[in-house]
Amino acid sequence: MNRGELRHKIEIWEYYETTTTNELGEKQRLKRKTAETFAKIESRIGSLLSGSRPADTVVQKTTMKITVIYKNLPSILPKKNFLKHGNIRYEIDYTIDTDETGVWLEIFCHEDK
C-alpha cells in the first residue's frame, strides 16, 4: 500500500451511552466524532436485487473496504463506531489488520441508508 493512495478524508464516530434516561427509562445513545484521517475507499461486493429484466437490476447493498493508517487512531470496532465520508455514512461490519504490524487497518463496511 502506498500512502499516496489515501486520498479520501473520513471521520471516525463512536456511539456512547449517557447516564440520563429517556421517557421509557432507556439510556440515551448518542454519537460523537473521535478522529479524522485520510483513507483509501474501494467498492468490494454488491448484492443484487434483480427484477424481471437485466435493466431492472438494482444494487441493494455494497460492501466497501476502507484502508487507513492505524497508528494514532482510537480503536475501531463494529457496533461501537461508524465512519463518514462527506454525507455518506458507513456502518462497520468487521476490521482486519492484514499485515499484523498495527500499521494498516482494513475496515469492511456498508453504506447506511
N, C-alpha and C positions, 0 to 999 in steps of 0.2 A: 504494500500500500504506500502510495506517495502522499505526503502531507498536502501537496498542491491540489489533490482531488477533493479536499474538504472545503467545498465552496458554498454550502447551504448553512445559513445561520439558524440554529434551532434553540429553543428554550426548553429547559427541563423543569417540570412542575411536579409537585407532590400533593397527595391528599393527606389531610390530617384532621383529627377529631378534636373538638373543643370540649371544655368542661361544662359548657352551657347546654341545655336541652331545649328541644322544640316543644310544641304543644302536645305532641304524642309521647313525650318522655324519652325520645331518642337523642343521642349525642349528635351534634351537628358536624357534618363532614364538609370541611372547607378545602380550598386549594390555594397554593402559593408557589410563586416561581422561585426556584432554588439556584439555577445557574443558566448561563448562556454559553454556547460553544459553536464551533463550526463542525459540519458533518458531511459525509457523502450519503446521499439518499438514492437508493436503487429500487425499482419495482421488481418483485420476485415472482409471485404466483398470483394468478387471478382465477377466482371461482366464477364459472359461467352460469347464467340463468338463461336457458335457451327457450325461444318461442317456437312457433311452427316453421319459421323460415330462418336461414342464416342471417338475414338482415335484421331479424328481431332479437338477435343475441345481445345480451347486456352483461357487462362485467358487474358482478354483485359485490365481491369483496377482493381487494388486492392486498397481498402481504408485501410489506416494504422491509428492506434491510437498510438500517441506518448505522453507519460506522463512525465512531468518534474516538478521539484520543482519551483514554480513560483516566489518566493522571489528573489530579486536582479537581475531580468531579465528585459530587456526592454519590453514594450507592444508588444504583438504578435498578428497581425491582418491579415486576408486574404487580398490578393491583395497588401499588403504593405510588407509582409515578406514571406520568404521561408526558408526551413530547408535543411541541408546537413548532410548526414552520410556517410563518406568516399566519394566515387564517385557518390553516389545516391542523387538525388535532389528531394525534396518533396514540392509540391505546397499545400498550406493550404486551406482547404475547410471551416472549422469553428473551433472554440475553445470553451471549456466548463470548467468552474470552478465548478466541480460537488459538492464539499462539501461547497462551498461558504465561504471558510475561507481565500482564497488567498494563500493557501499553494501548492496544487496540481493543475496543469493545464493539461487538456487532449486536445490534438491537433489532429484533424481528417484531414488527408491529403491524397494525391495520388501521386504516383511516376511520375515525369515529364520525359518523354522520348524524 
